[in-house]
Amino acid sequence: MMRRLITGPVVAVLLFAFACSAQTTETPDPYKSTLDRLQSLTTLPLPEWQFHSDVAHPEDPSLDSSGWETMKTGDKWTNGSRLLRRWIEIPEKVNGYSIQGARATLNLTLYVNGTAQITTYSNGALVFRGTDDQQVPLLLTPSAQPGQKFLIAVRVTVPEAVETEIHEAELTIDPPAARPDPGLLRMEIVSARPLIAAYQEGKTEHEQQIDAAVKAIDFVALERGDQAGFDASLRQAHRGSSAQHLSECAGPDAGVSGFQIHHVLCPHV
Protein backbone atom coordinates (compact mmCIF):
# COMPACT_ATOMS: atom_id res chain seq x y z
CA MET A 1 0.00 0.00 0.00
CA MET A 2 1.33 3.46 -0.86
CA ARG A 3 1.67 6.02 1.91
CA ARG A 4 -0.68 8.99 1.72
CA LEU A 5 0.84 11.37 4.26
CA ILE A 6 3.40 13.82 2.91
CA THR A 7 5.96 14.11 5.69
CA GLY A 8 9.15 16.06 6.26
CA PRO A 9 11.35 13.37 4.64
CA VAL A 10 9.19 13.49 1.51
CA VAL A 11 9.77 17.23 1.27
CA ALA A 12 13.50 16.63 1.68
CA VAL A 13 13.48 14.08 -1.13
CA LEU A 14 11.52 16.40 -3.43
CA LEU A 15 13.78 19.37 -2.74
CA PHE A 16 16.84 17.25 -3.44
CA ALA A 17 15.26 15.88 -6.62
CA PHE A 18 14.37 19.31 -7.95
CA ALA A 19 17.85 20.60 -7.12
CA CYS A 20 19.32 17.77 -9.18
CA SER A 21 16.95 18.42 -12.10
CA ALA A 22 17.77 22.13 -12.12
CA GLN A 23 21.36 21.25 -13.03
CA THR A 24 20.36 19.44 -16.22
CA THR A 25 19.46 20.90 -19.60
CA GLU A 26 15.72 21.10 -20.06
CA THR A 27 14.45 18.70 -22.72
CA PRO A 28 10.95 17.60 -23.75
CA ASP A 29 9.57 15.19 -21.17
CA PRO A 30 8.48 11.91 -22.78
CA TYR A 31 6.45 11.08 -19.67
CA LYS A 32 4.58 14.38 -19.40
CA SER A 33 1.29 13.12 -20.82
CA THR A 34 1.31 10.12 -18.45
CA LEU A 35 2.18 12.25 -15.43
CA ASP A 36 -0.48 14.83 -16.32
CA ARG A 37 -3.08 12.12 -16.76
CA LEU A 38 -2.26 10.59 -13.38
CA GLN A 39 -2.68 13.99 -11.78
CA SER A 40 -6.01 14.52 -13.53
CA LEU A 41 -7.44 11.44 -11.80
CA THR A 42 -7.12 12.93 -8.31
CA THR A 43 -7.92 16.60 -8.87
CA LEU A 44 -11.16 18.17 -10.10
CA PRO A 45 -10.93 21.89 -10.96
CA LEU A 46 -13.66 24.15 -9.57
CA PRO A 47 -13.08 27.26 -11.68
CA GLU A 48 -16.43 29.08 -11.39
CA TRP A 49 -17.83 30.73 -8.26
CA GLN A 50 -20.84 32.96 -7.72
CA PHE A 51 -20.17 36.16 -5.82
CA HIS A 52 -22.03 38.92 -4.00
CA SER A 53 -21.07 41.94 -1.92
CA ASP A 54 -23.03 40.82 1.15
CA VAL A 55 -26.06 38.85 2.36
CA ALA A 56 -26.92 37.72 5.86
CA HIS A 57 -26.62 33.93 5.53
CA PRO A 58 -24.87 32.80 2.33
CA GLU A 59 -24.64 29.26 3.77
CA ASP A 60 -28.43 28.87 3.74
CA PRO A 61 -29.34 26.38 0.97
CA SER A 62 -32.73 28.07 0.51
CA LEU A 63 -31.04 31.33 -0.50
CA ASP A 64 -31.78 32.24 -4.11
CA SER A 65 -28.43 33.11 -5.70
CA SER A 66 -29.65 32.99 -9.30
CA GLY A 67 -29.03 36.72 -9.66
CA TRP A 68 -25.44 36.61 -8.40
CA GLU A 69 -22.57 37.30 -10.79
CA THR A 70 -19.91 34.71 -11.60
CA MET A 71 -16.12 34.88 -11.32
CA LYS A 72 -13.38 32.39 -12.13
CA THR A 73 -10.11 31.15 -10.74
CA GLY A 74 -7.50 33.84 -11.37
CA ASP A 75 -10.03 36.70 -11.24
CA LYS A 76 -9.19 39.56 -8.88
CA TRP A 77 -11.16 42.27 -7.12
CA THR A 78 -10.34 45.44 -5.16
CA ASN A 79 -13.77 46.63 -4.01
CA GLY A 80 -13.73 45.23 -0.50
CA SER A 81 -15.45 42.29 1.14
CA ARG A 82 -17.11 39.61 -0.95
CA LEU A 83 -19.11 36.39 -0.63
CA LEU A 84 -18.21 33.36 -2.74
CA ARG A 85 -20.65 30.51 -3.21
CA ARG A 86 -21.09 27.33 -5.25
CA TRP A 87 -22.42 23.79 -5.13
CA ILE A 88 -20.05 20.85 -5.48
CA GLU A 89 -21.47 17.50 -6.56
CA ILE A 90 -19.38 14.35 -6.19
CA PRO A 91 -19.17 12.65 -9.59
CA GLU A 92 -19.14 8.90 -10.08
CA LYS A 93 -15.76 9.14 -11.81
CA VAL A 94 -13.01 11.68 -12.42
CA ASN A 95 -11.67 11.19 -15.94
CA GLY A 96 -12.75 7.55 -15.78
CA TYR A 97 -11.37 6.91 -12.29
CA SER A 98 -14.01 5.79 -9.78
CA ILE A 99 -13.95 7.85 -6.58
CA GLN A 100 -16.47 5.82 -4.59
CA GLY A 101 -15.34 5.84 -0.94
CA ALA A 102 -12.51 8.31 -1.55
CA ARG A 103 -11.53 11.13 0.76
CA ALA A 104 -12.65 14.41 -0.87
CA THR A 105 -10.98 17.66 0.14
CA LEU A 106 -11.63 21.23 -0.99
CA ASN A 107 -8.48 23.12 -1.82
CA LEU A 108 -9.56 26.76 -2.06
CA THR A 109 -6.77 29.33 -1.86
CA LEU A 110 -7.17 33.09 -1.91
CA TYR A 111 -4.26 35.44 -2.56
CA VAL A 112 -4.60 38.72 -0.70
CA ASN A 113 -2.34 41.76 -1.05
CA GLY A 114 -2.89 42.54 2.62
CA THR A 115 -4.88 40.68 5.25
CA ALA A 116 -8.31 39.09 4.96
CA GLN A 117 -10.59 37.31 7.40
CA ILE A 118 -12.09 34.20 5.81
CA THR A 119 -15.13 32.26 7.03
CA THR A 120 -16.10 29.08 5.19
CA TYR A 121 -19.24 26.95 5.47
CA SER A 122 -19.96 23.50 4.03
CA ASN A 123 -23.64 22.52 3.95
CA GLY A 124 -24.39 25.13 6.59
CA ALA A 125 -21.66 24.04 9.02
CA LEU A 126 -18.75 26.31 9.87
CA VAL A 127 -15.58 24.52 8.71
CA PHE A 128 -13.01 27.32 8.76
CA ARG A 129 -12.52 30.75 10.29
CA GLY A 130 -9.18 32.52 10.15
CA THR A 131 -6.93 34.81 8.15
CA ASP A 132 -5.63 34.25 4.63
CA ASP A 133 -2.31 33.15 6.16
CA GLN A 134 -4.10 30.28 7.92
CA GLN A 135 -5.82 28.76 4.89
CA VAL A 136 -5.79 24.96 4.78
CA PRO A 137 -7.48 22.29 2.61
CA LEU A 138 -10.93 21.47 3.99
CA LEU A 139 -12.22 17.91 4.26
CA LEU A 140 -15.67 17.59 2.71
CA THR A 141 -16.14 13.86 3.26
CA PRO A 142 -13.93 10.92 4.29
CA SER A 143 -15.95 8.58 2.06
CA ALA A 144 -17.26 10.17 -1.12
CA GLN A 145 -20.47 8.85 -2.66
CA PRO A 146 -21.56 9.74 -6.21
CA GLY A 147 -24.29 12.36 -6.15
CA GLN A 148 -23.33 13.84 -2.77
CA LYS A 149 -23.73 17.61 -2.79
CA PHE A 150 -21.93 20.27 -0.79
CA LEU A 151 -22.92 23.91 -0.64
CA ILE A 152 -19.76 25.94 -0.09
CA ALA A 153 -20.11 29.54 1.09
CA VAL A 154 -17.10 31.74 1.81
CA ARG A 155 -17.21 35.16 3.41
CA VAL A 156 -14.06 37.15 2.60
CA THR A 157 -13.73 40.23 4.79
CA VAL A 158 -11.11 42.52 3.32
CA PRO A 159 -10.61 46.34 3.26
CA GLU A 160 -11.40 48.42 0.20
CA ALA A 161 -8.64 48.71 -2.43
CA VAL A 162 -6.91 45.49 -1.27
CA GLU A 163 -6.36 43.24 -4.27
CA THR A 164 -7.79 39.76 -3.69
CA GLU A 165 -7.73 36.77 -6.03
CA ILE A 166 -9.16 33.26 -6.22
CA HIS A 167 -5.79 31.66 -6.83
CA GLU A 168 -6.77 27.99 -6.72
CA ALA A 169 -9.99 26.05 -6.38
CA GLU A 170 -10.13 22.29 -6.80
CA LEU A 171 -11.45 19.09 -5.31
CA THR A 172 -8.65 16.75 -4.27
CA ILE A 173 -9.29 13.00 -4.22
CA ASP A 174 -7.43 10.54 -1.98
CA PRO A 175 -8.44 6.96 -2.90
CA PRO A 176 -9.64 4.49 -0.24
CA ALA A 177 -6.93 2.62 1.65
CA ALA A 178 -7.48 -0.53 -0.41
CA ARG A 179 -6.59 1.23 -3.67
CA PRO A 180 -3.22 2.53 -4.92
CA ASP A 181 -2.95 6.31 -5.25
CA PRO A 182 -2.34 7.66 -8.79
CA GLY A 183 -1.22 11.01 -7.38
CA LEU A 184 1.37 9.42 -5.11
CA LEU A 185 2.66 7.22 -7.93
CA ARG A 186 3.13 10.38 -9.99
CA MET A 187 5.12 11.93 -7.15
CA GLU A 188 7.33 8.83 -6.91
CA ILE A 189 8.16 8.98 -10.61
CA VAL A 190 8.79 12.74 -10.59
CA SER A 191 11.03 12.41 -7.52
CA ALA A 192 13.01 9.39 -8.69
CA ARG A 193 13.95 10.60 -12.16
CA PRO A 194 16.30 13.51 -11.27
CA LEU A 195 17.86 11.42 -8.52
CA ILE A 196 18.67 8.71 -11.05
CA ALA A 197 20.01 11.30 -13.50
CA ALA A 198 22.36 12.69 -10.86
CA TYR A 199 24.34 9.46 -10.38
CA GLN A 200 26.10 7.60 -13.17
CA GLU A 201 26.45 4.26 -11.43
CA GLY A 202 23.56 2.03 -12.51
CA LYS A 203 21.95 4.96 -14.31
CA THR A 204 20.93 3.02 -17.42
CA GLU A 205 19.38 0.22 -15.40
CA HIS A 206 17.42 2.65 -13.21
CA GLU A 207 16.20 4.62 -16.24
CA GLN A 208 14.96 1.38 -17.76
CA GLN A 209 13.13 0.56 -14.54
CA ILE A 210 11.36 3.94 -14.54
CA ASP A 211 10.51 3.58 -18.23
CA ALA A 212 9.03 0.12 -17.61
CA ALA A 213 7.06 1.49 -14.67
CA VAL A 214 5.51 4.27 -16.76
CA LYS A 215 4.67 1.84 -19.55
CA ALA A 216 3.02 -0.51 -17.05
CA ILE A 217 0.28 2.02 -16.31
CA ASP A 218 -2.76 0.70 -18.15
CA PHE A 219 -5.00 3.62 -19.06
CA VAL A 220 -6.80 1.37 -21.56
CA ALA A 221 -8.15 -0.64 -18.63
CA LEU A 222 -9.44 2.60 -17.13
CA GLU A 223 -11.08 3.61 -20.40
CA ARG A 224 -13.00 0.34 -20.57
CA GLY A 225 -14.13 0.70 -16.94
CA ASP A 226 -11.85 -1.97 -15.50
CA GLN A 227 -10.98 -0.31 -12.19
CA ALA A 228 -9.38 -3.48 -10.76
CA GLY A 229 -7.19 -3.89 -13.83
CA PHE A 230 -6.08 -0.27 -13.66
CA ASP A 231 -5.29 -0.60 -9.95
CA ALA A 232 -3.21 -3.71 -10.68
CA SER A 233 -1.21 -1.76 -13.26
CA LEU A 234 -0.58 1.03 -10.73
CA ARG A 235 0.74 -1.49 -8.20
CA GLN A 236 3.05 -2.94 -10.85
CA ALA A 237 4.22 0.55 -11.83
CA HIS A 238 4.76 1.43 -8.17
CA ARG A 239 7.09 -1.51 -7.72
CA GLY A 240 9.10 -0.35 -10.73
CA SER A 241 9.17 3.36 -9.82
CA SER A 242 9.97 2.89 -6.13
CA ALA A 243 13.33 3.98 -4.81
CA GLN A 244 14.48 0.66 -3.45
CA HIS A 245 17.45 0.69 -5.87
CA LEU A 246 18.32 4.36 -5.41
CA SER A 247 20.24 3.58 -2.24
CA GLU A 248 22.80 2.00 -4.53
CA CYS A 249 23.06 4.92 -6.95
CA ALA A 250 22.74 7.72 -4.34
CA GLY A 251 25.46 6.62 -1.96
CA PRO A 252 26.56 8.34 1.26
CA ASP A 253 27.20 11.75 -0.35
CA ALA A 254 23.72 12.22 -1.83
CA GLY A 255 22.57 14.68 0.81
CA VAL A 256 19.62 12.41 1.61
CA SER A 257 20.19 8.78 2.50
CA GLY A 258 19.20 5.89 0.30
CA PHE A 259 17.48 4.37 3.34
CA GLN A 260 15.39 7.51 3.74
CA ILE A 261 14.48 7.64 0.04
CA HIS A 262 13.40 4.01 0.08
CA HIS A 263 11.22 4.28 3.16
CA VAL A 264 9.59 7.53 2.07
CA LEU A 265 8.72 6.50 -1.47
CA CYS A 266 8.10 2.77 -1.08
CA PRO A 267 7.57 1.98 2.61
CA HIS A 268 5.86 -1.35 1.94
CA VAL A 269 7.96 -2.71 -0.90
TIDOGU-359937 format. One record per residue (C-alpha): x negated, y, z negated. Coordinates in steps of 0.02 Angstrom, whole numbers, plus 32768, in hexadecimal, padded with zeros to 4 digits. Each point is the difference from the previous one (the first is absolute). Example, Ala and Ser with C-alpha at 12.3 -4.5 7.8 and 13.67 -1.06 7.14 Angstrom:
<atoms>
<atom east="7D99" north="7F1F" up="7E7A"/>
<atom east="7FBB" north="80AC" up="8021"/>
</atoms>
This chain:
<atoms>
<atom east="8000" north="8000" up="8000"/>
<atom east="7FBE" north="80AD" up="802B"/>
<atom east="7FEE" north="8080" up="7F76"/>
<atom east="8076" north="8095" up="8009"/>
<atom east="7FB4" north="8077" up="7F81"/>
<atom east="7F80" north="807A" up="8043"/>
<atom east="7F80" north="800E" up="7F75"/>
<atom east="7F60" north="8062" up="7FE4"/>
<atom east="7F92" north="7F79" up="8051"/>
<atom east="806D" north="8007" up="809D"/>
<atom east="7FE2" north="80BB" up="800B"/>
<atom east="7F46" north="7FE1" up="7FEC"/>
<atom east="8001" north="7F81" up="808D"/>
<atom east="8062" north="8074" up="8073"/>
<atom east="7F8F" north="8095" up="7FDD"/>
<atom east="7F67" north="7F96" up="8023"/>
<atom east="804F" north="7FBB" up="809F"/>
<atom east="802C" north="80AB" up="8043"/>
<atom east="7F52" north="8041" up="7FD6"/>
<atom east="7FB7" north="7F73" up="8067"/>
<atom east="8076" north="8020" up="8092"/>
<atom east="7FD7" north="80B9" up="8001"/>
<atom east="7F4D" north="7FD4" up="802D"/>
<atom east="8032" north="7FA6" up="80A0"/>
<atom east="802D" north="8049" up="80A9"/>
<atom east="80BB" north="800A" up="8017"/>
<atom east="803F" north="7F88" up="8085"/>
<atom east="80B0" north="7FC9" up="8033"/>
<atom east="8044" north="7F87" up="7F7F"/>
<atom east="8037" north="7F5D" up="8051"/>
<atom east="8066" north="7FD6" up="7F64"/>
<atom east="805D" north="80A5" up="7FF3"/>
<atom east="80A4" north="7FC1" up="8047"/>
<atom east="7FFF" north="7F6A" up="7F8A"/>
<atom east="7FD5" north="806A" up="7F68"/>
<atom east="8085" north="8081" up="802D"/>
<atom east="8082" north="7F79" up="8016"/>
<atom east="7FD7" north="7FB3" up="7F57"/>
<atom east="8015" north="80AA" up="7FB0"/>
<atom east="80A6" north="801B" up="8057"/>
<atom east="8048" north="7F66" up="7FAA"/>
<atom east="7FF0" north="804B" up="7F51"/>
<atom east="8028" north="80B7" up="801C"/>
<atom east="80A2" north="804E" up="803E"/>
<atom east="7FF4" north="80BB" up="802B"/>
<atom east="8089" north="8070" up="7FBA"/>
<atom east="7FE3" north="809C" up="806A"/>
<atom east="80A7" north="805B" up="7FF2"/>
<atom east="8047" north="8053" up="7F63"/>
<atom east="8096" north="806F" up="7FE5"/>
<atom east="7FDE" north="80A0" up="7FA1"/>
<atom east="805E" north="808A" up="7FA5"/>
<atom east="7FD0" north="8097" up="7F98"/>
<atom east="8061" north="7FC8" up="7F66"/>
<atom east="8098" north="7F9D" up="7FC4"/>
<atom east="802B" north="7FC8" up="7F51"/>
<atom east="7FF1" north="7F43" up="8010"/>
<atom east="7FA9" north="7FC7" up="80A1"/>
<atom east="7FF4" north="7F4F" up="7FB8"/>
<atom east="80BD" north="7FED" up="8001"/>
<atom east="802E" north="7F83" up="808A"/>
<atom east="80A9" north="8055" up="8017"/>
<atom east="7FAC" north="80A2" up="8033"/>
<atom east="8025" north="802E" up="80B5"/>
<atom east="7F58" north="802B" up="804F"/>
<atom east="803E" north="7FFA" up="80B4"/>
<atom east="7FE1" north="80BB" up="8012"/>
<atom east="7F4C" north="7FFB" up="7FC1"/>
<atom east="7F71" north="8022" up="8077"/>
<atom east="7F7A" north="7F7E" up="8029"/>
<atom east="7F43" north="8009" up="7FF2"/>
<atom east="7F77" north="7F83" up="8028"/>
<atom east="7F5C" north="7FC3" up="7FBB"/>
<atom east="7F7E" north="8086" up="801F"/>
<atom east="807E" north="808F" up="7FFA"/>
<atom east="7FD7" north="808F" up="7F8A"/>
<atom east="8062" north="8087" up="7FA8"/>
<atom east="7FD7" north="809F" up="7F9E"/>
<atom east="80AC" north="803C" up="7FC7"/>
<atom east="7FFD" north="7FBA" up="7F50"/>
<atom east="8056" north="7F6C" up="7FAE"/>
<atom east="8053" north="7F7A" up="8068"/>
<atom east="8064" north="7F60" up="7FF1"/>
<atom east="7FD3" north="7F68" up="8069"/>
<atom east="807A" north="7F71" up="8018"/>
<atom east="8016" north="7F62" up="8065"/>
<atom east="8043" north="7F4F" up="7FFB"/>
<atom east="7F89" north="7F6C" up="8011"/>
<atom east="8047" north="7F59" up="8036"/>
<atom east="7F98" north="7F63" up="7FED"/>
<atom east="7FF6" north="7FAA" up="80AB"/>
<atom east="7FFE" north="7F45" up="8018"/>
<atom east="7F57" north="800C" up="8056"/>
<atom east="7F76" north="807F" up="801F"/>
<atom east="7FBE" north="7FE8" up="80B0"/>
<atom east="8035" north="7F4A" up="7FF8"/>
<atom east="7FBB" north="7FDF" up="7F51"/>
<atom east="8084" north="7FC8" up="7F83"/>
<atom east="7FFE" north="8067" up="7F60"/>
<atom east="807D" north="7F9B" up="7F9D"/>
<atom east="7FC8" north="8001" up="7F49"/>
<atom east="7F73" north="807C" up="801F"/>
<atom east="7FCF" north="808D" up="7F8C"/>
<atom east="8038" north="80A3" up="8052"/>
<atom east="7FAC" north="80A3" up="7FCD"/>
<atom east="8021" north="80B2" up="8038"/>
<atom east="7F62" north="805F" up="802A"/>
<atom east="8036" north="80B6" up="800C"/>
<atom east="7F74" north="8080" up="7FF6"/>
<atom east="8014" north="80BC" up="8003"/>
<atom east="7F6F" north="8076" up="8020"/>
<atom east="8011" north="80A4" up="7FA3"/>
<atom east="7F8F" north="8098" up="8011"/>
<atom east="801B" north="8027" up="7F49"/>
<atom east="8064" north="7FA3" up="7F7C"/>
<atom east="80AC" north="7FB0" up="800F"/>
<atom east="8072" north="7FA7" up="7F86"/>
<atom east="804B" north="7F65" up="804F"/>
<atom east="8098" north="7F9F" up="7FC3"/>
<atom east="8030" north="7F61" up="805D"/>
<atom east="809D" north="7F95" up="7FF2"/>
<atom east="8024" north="7F54" up="8048"/>
<atom east="80B8" north="7FCF" up="8004"/>
<atom east="8026" north="8083" up="7F7C"/>
<atom east="7F77" north="7FC9" up="7F86"/>
<atom east="7F6F" north="8072" up="7FD5"/>
<atom east="7F61" north="7FA6" up="803B"/>
<atom east="7F80" north="808C" up="7FFD"/>
<atom east="7FE7" north="80AB" up="7FB4"/>
<atom east="7F59" north="8059" up="8006"/>
<atom east="7F8F" north="8072" up="8065"/>
<atom east="7FC0" north="7FE5" up="80AF"/>
<atom east="7F59" north="7FC8" up="7FB4"/>
<atom east="805A" north="7F71" up="7FA8"/>
<atom east="8056" north="7FB4" up="8097"/>
<atom east="7FFF" north="7F42" up="8006"/>
<atom east="8054" north="7F7B" up="806C"/>
<atom east="80AD" north="7FD7" up="7FBC"/>
<atom east="8040" north="7F4E" up="7FF2"/>
<atom east="80AD" north="7FF0" up="804D"/>
<atom east="8017" north="7F45" up="7FE5"/>
<atom east="7F91" north="7F6D" up="7FCD"/>
<atom east="8065" north="7F8B" up="806F"/>
<atom east="8042" north="8050" up="809F"/>
<atom east="80A0" north="7FBE" up="804D"/>
<atom east="8037" north="802C" up="80B1"/>
<atom east="8088" north="8083" up="7FFD"/>
<atom east="7FD0" north="804A" up="7F57"/>
<atom east="8014" north="80BC" up="8001"/>
<atom east="7FA6" north="8086" up="7F9D"/>
<atom east="8032" north="80B6" up="7FF8"/>
<atom east="7F62" north="8065" up="7FE4"/>
<atom east="8012" north="80B4" up="7FC5"/>
<atom east="7F69" north="806E" up="7FDD"/>
<atom east="8005" north="80AB" up="7FAF"/>
<atom east="7F63" north="8063" up="8029"/>
<atom east="7FF0" north="809B" up="7F93"/>
<atom east="7F7C" north="8072" up="8049"/>
<atom east="7FE7" north="80BF" up="8003"/>
<atom east="8028" north="8068" up="8099"/>
<atom east="7F76" north="800E" up="8084"/>
<atom east="7FA9" north="7F60" up="7FC6"/>
<atom east="7FE5" north="7F8F" up="8095"/>
<atom east="8047" north="7F52" up="7FE3"/>
<atom east="7FFE" north="7F6A" up="8075"/>
<atom east="8047" north="7F51" up="800A"/>
<atom east="7F57" north="7FB0" up="801E"/>
<atom east="8032" north="7F48" up="7FFB"/>
<atom east="80A0" north="7F9F" up="7FEF"/>
<atom east="8007" north="7F44" up="8015"/>
<atom east="8042" north="7F61" up="7FB6"/>
<atom east="7F74" north="7F8A" up="7FCB"/>
<atom east="8020" north="7F45" up="7FFE"/>
<atom east="7FA3" north="7F85" up="7F90"/>
<atom east="8033" north="7F4D" up="802E"/>
<atom east="803C" north="7F85" up="7F7B"/>
<atom east="7F79" north="7FA2" up="7FA1"/>
<atom east="801B" north="7F63" up="8068"/>
<atom east="7FD3" north="8057" up="80A2"/>
<atom east="7F58" north="8041" up="803F"/>
<atom east="7FF3" north="80BD" up="8010"/>
<atom east="7FE1" north="8044" up="80B2"/>
<atom east="7FC8" north="80A7" up="7FB9"/>
<atom east="7F7F" north="7FB1" up="7F8F"/>
<atom east="7FBF" north="7F92" up="808C"/>
<atom east="7FE8" north="809E" up="8067"/>
<atom east="7F9D" north="804E" up="7F72"/>
<atom east="7F92" north="7F65" up="7FF4"/>
<atom east="7FD6" north="8007" up="80BA"/>
<atom east="7FE1" north="80BC" up="7FFE"/>
<atom east="7F90" north="7FEF" up="7F67"/>
<atom east="7F9C" north="7F69" up="803B"/>
<atom east="7FD1" north="803D" up="80AD"/>
<atom east="7F8B" north="8091" up="7FD4"/>
<atom east="7FB2" north="7F98" up="7F76"/>
<atom east="7FD7" north="7F78" up="807F"/>
<atom east="7FBE" north="8082" up="807A"/>
<atom east="7F8A" north="8045" up="7F7C"/>
<atom east="7F9D" north="7F5F" up="7FE8"/>
<atom east="7FA8" north="7FA3" up="808C"/>
<atom east="7FEE" north="7F59" up="7FA8"/>
<atom east="8091" north="7F91" up="8036"/>
<atom east="8051" north="8092" up="805B"/>
<atom east="8032" north="7F9F" up="809B"/>
<atom east="804E" north="7F74" up="7F9B"/>
<atom east="8062" north="8079" up="7F93"/>
<atom east="803D" north="8063" up="8097"/>
<atom east="803E" north="7F5E" up="804C"/>
<atom east="805C" north="7FD7" up="7F5F"/>
<atom east="8058" north="80A9" up="8000"/>
<atom east="802A" north="7FEE" up="80B9"/>
<atom east="804B" north="7F53" up="7FE1"/>
<atom east="8062" north="8044" up="7F6C"/>
<atom east="804D" north="808B" up="8069"/>
<atom east="802B" north="7F87" up="808C"/>
<atom east="8052" north="7F8B" up="7F82"/>
<atom east="8089" north="807E" up="7FDB"/>
<atom east="8098" north="7FBE" up="805D"/>
<atom east="8070" north="8092" up="802D"/>
<atom east="805A" north="7F90" up="807D"/>
<atom east="8044" north="7F9B" up="7F6D"/>
<atom east="8040" north="80A2" up="7FB5"/>
<atom east="8052" north="8032" up="80A4"/>
<atom east="8060" north="7F5D" up="8008"/>
<atom east="8038" north="8012" up="7F4B"/>
<atom east="7F8E" north="7F7B" up="7FB8"/>
<atom east="7FD5" north="8053" up="7F5B"/>
<atom east="7FB0" north="7F61" up="7FB8"/>
<atom east="7F92" north="7FEC" up="809A"/>
<atom east="7FC9" north="80B5" up="7FF7"/>
<atom east="7FD8" north="7FEF" up="7F46"/>
<atom east="7F99" north="7F65" up="8025"/>
<atom east="7F9C" north="8061" up="8081"/>
<atom east="7FE0" north="808B" up="7F82"/>
<atom east="7FBE" north="7F83" up="7F81"/>
<atom east="7F8D" north="7FB7" up="8084"/>
<atom east="7FC5" north="80AF" up="8031"/>
<atom east="7FE5" north="802C" up="7F49"/>
<atom east="7F8B" north="7F6D" up="7FEA"/>
<atom east="7F9C" north="803A" up="8096"/>
<atom east="7FFC" north="80B9" up="7FD3"/>
<atom east="7FD9" north="7FE8" up="7F47"/>
<atom east="7F58" north="8037" up="7FBF"/>
<atom east="7FC6" north="7F5A" up="7FBB"/>
<atom east="7F6C" north="8001" up="807A"/>
<atom east="7FD4" north="80B8" up="7FE8"/>
<atom east="7FA0" north="7FD9" up="7F62"/>
<atom east="7F80" north="7FB1" up="8073"/>
<atom east="7FF3" north="8092" up="8079"/>
<atom east="8010" north="808C" up="7F7D"/>
<atom east="7F78" north="7FC9" up="7F89"/>
<atom east="7FC9" north="8056" up="7F5F"/>
<atom east="7FE0" north="80AB" up="8051"/>
<atom east="80AE" north="8017" up="804A"/>
<atom east="803A" north="807B" up="7F7C"/>
<atom east="8093" north="7F8F" up="7FD8"/>
<atom east="7FE3" north="7F4A" up="7FD3"/>
<atom east="8032" north="7F6F" up="806E"/>
<atom east="8056" north="7FB4" up="7F68"/>
<atom east="8069" north="809D" up="7FEC"/>
<atom east="802D" north="8007" up="80B9"/>
<atom east="8036" north="7F4B" up="7FFE"/>
<atom east="806D" north="800D" up="7F66"/>
<atom east="8052" north="80A2" up="8036"/>
<atom east="802B" north="7FCD" up="80B2"/>
<atom east="801F" north="7F45" up="7FEC"/>
<atom east="801A" north="7FD9" up="7F47"/>
<atom east="8056" north="7F5A" up="8022"/>
<atom east="7F97" north="7FBB" up="808E"/>
</atoms>
